[in-house]
Amino acid sequence: MNLTSLKEVREKIALLFLDSLGGQSILDGSSYERIVDIGTGAGFPGIPLQIMYPEKMFYLLDSRAKKAAFLINVLGKLHISSAKVLQQRIEDIARLGTFHEKCDLAMMKGVNSSQVAPYLKDIIHENGQVLIFRTSRTEVPHSDNGLLRIKEFSYELPFGHGKRMIELLQFKK
């Protein structure tokens, strides 16, 4: 099942797996217990990070049934029990109030964070943080969405896929 547009093996390794593992710069030694991967798609960055941190609970959120079914199958084949697939749109979670365990961290890769920001308070607790995977630094501050950048990290992907950025954000107090 092809859930991404990537064709070459090196492309998949760099842009899916290694880019996802860039999240280790935030998760290593952290106290995050519950993490939601918004718009996880084929399970990136959620599944690679779940494998690295089996003690943490990951919620893989995607609205498409095809992708949710794929994720459930992958988690079963990998015997991962500390992850849960949620087939919902973040807007519906907010509207319906179906997400009862607020998370410590929300992460997004390839998702328009400004469209998601209004709903984040419905899925992360008051002191929760937001991790955004990007191809470059955002010059426009996130403060319009009530978020402030508190840390950022950069790393280089192999095979000529360039520099990536990770931004850690928190809601203004």
Buried (B, 14 or more C-beta within 10 A) or exposed (E): EEBEEBEEEEBBBBBBBBBBBBBBBBBEEBEBEBBBBBBBBBBBBBBBBBBBBEEBBBBBBBBEEEBBEBBBEBBEEEEBEEBBBBBBBBBEBBEEEEBEEBBBBBBBBBBEBEEBBEBBBBBBEEEBBBBBBBEEEBEEEBEEBBBBBEEBBEBEBEEEBEEBBBBBBBBEE
